[in-house]
Each structure stands twice: as C-alpha cells, then as structure tokens.
Amino acid sequence: MSKRTIMLVCAAGMSTSMLVKKMEDAAAKEGVDAKIFATSTADAHDKLDSEKPDVLMLGPQVRYLENDFKKDLNIPVEVINMQDYGLMKGEKVLKTALDLIDKKK
C-alpha cells in the first residue's frame, strides 16, 4: 500500500500538532504508512501545493473553511469530529482520514 499523506488544518497549528502525534502512534501500531502533519490556516494553501495531501482534515474551530476548500480541491475535505478532536482520539481521526482516502479511489 502506498504512503498516504494526511493534512490537518487548525487556527494556529498548535492543538492539532498533539493530535498528529496521537495519529502517528496509531498509524505505527496498525502498520499504516502515513505522513501526517498539521498546519495553520495561514499556511494551508502553501502546504497543499508542496505536500499534495490525499485528504484534508479541518479542526472544529476552522469548520467555516470547509466549503472553500471543497470548492478548490480534488481531495476529500472533512471537519474532524469535535469529540474525537477534544479527546485527542488519534486512532479514530486516522481511521476517518483513511476511510475518506479509500472511498475516493
């Protein structure tokens, strides 16, 4: 299976960096080859161009950007479940991201 690239976007990139760590741990445990990273809304478009992610996950605090990204992108865009985000459930957010990538294929 090829490496998947998962991009998380939040207001400043701080809270999602903790979630990225949890998702990386879950991916390692499940043997999933994934590059997972977080960025701020200000850097999102640059990162989209340079990293070419397979899926874009938005932090609940930037859910208002969902439609803009969906209009501009040809990849799945989804707001992270608020409860999973708040409880830092990396394995659930990872599963959602992977399911979105698999559905697109």
C-alpha positions, 0 to 999 in steps of 0.5 A: 500500500502506498504512503498516504499523506494526511493534512490537518488544518487548525487556527494556529497549528498548535492543538492539532500538532498533539493530535498528529502525534496521537495519529502517528502512534496509531498509524505505527501500531496498525502498520499504516504508512502515513505522513501526517502533519498539521498546519495553520490556516495561514499556511494551508494553501502553501502546504497543499501545493508542496505536500499534495495531501490525499485528504484534508482534515479541518479542526472544529474551530476552522469548520467555516473553511470547509466549503472553500476548500471543497470548492478548490480541491480534488481531495476529500475535505472533512471537519474532524469530529469535535469529540474525537478532536477534544479527546485527542482520539488519534486512532479514530481521526486516522481511521476517518482520514483513511476511510475518506482516502479509500472511498475516493479511489 
